[in-house]
């Protein structure tokens, strides 16, 4: 990592000198996370012929939590789960997006994202920085019902978009329907019914030729 100090977006148009210090830090963070809108993902949009960005993805996950919470196998705090999905990809502002089916890009992902979390959340006042870092860690560790459901939404949302695109990233070279099933199986840790539905879409997509069948062994 370079020792050169990162230039923050808020420094391009500095806030007035007499602004409250705590508010200055909060606004600096909020301006900085505007960059989430520029981080492109691999998933295609259902509504337009382009790829989605991380901000759109996070918003969509929040909507999914609100709508699909009843399908969680365990009771969840909806508001807490929404916080998890809104925060989970902020680190990609500095660490970049890692495509699900790109194993090479996944090398060192955790290390990059931890460094990014320290830097990005560190822009906030200490109490809020700690709170957001705890939430980010909770999502990553998937130990709570809320974190498991948040992760399930993170895997279900692109599945829906790929279905609408009649393949989308399922057509990535070297990826088979079995790879998709393996990557998406985490949905079942939070909701048996949602994983049954997701698996049904994957199976039907494979049957329609939208993903590759696994090459028979032997």
C-alpha positions, 0 to 999 in steps of 0.5 A: 500500500502506498504511503501517499495520503489519500485525497478525500473528496471533501477536500476538493471543496472544503467546508467552512472553517467554523463548522462543528468538528463532529459534523465536519467528520460526518459530512466528510464521510458522507461525501466520501461514500458517494464514490460507492455510486461509481463502483461497478459490479458484474451483475446486469440491471433488469431495467436497463442495458448496463451493469449495476453499481454498488450503491444500487446493489446496496439499496436493492438489498435493503428493499429485499430485507424489508420485503423478504424478512418473513422468509427468514428461518429465524426471527430477525431485527429488520432495521438491524439487518438493513444497516448491515446490507447498507454498510457491507460494500462500503469498503469496496470504495477503496478495495474495489469489487471482487467478482464472485466467480473470479478466484484470482481476484479473490486472492487477498480480498479479505486483507484489502477490505480490512485495510479499507474498513479501517481507513474509511470508517476512521473518517467518522467520529470515534464512536460512530467509527467503532459502531460501523466497524462492528456492523461490518465485521458482523456481516463478514462473520455471519454469526448472527441471524441478521448477518446470515440473512443479510448475506443471503440477500447479497447472494439472492439479489444477483441471482434474480438479476442474472435470471432476468438477463437470461444468464448474465454472469452465469455465462462467465467463461469456465463457470458452470451451473454447479459453480453457481449452486455452490456459490449461492448455497449460503442462502440456505443458511438463512432461509430454506424456502428462499434457497429452494426458490433460488435453486429452482431458478438456477436449475431452470436457467441451466435447462434453458441453456443460460448456464453451462452444464458441468463436464462429465468426469471420466 
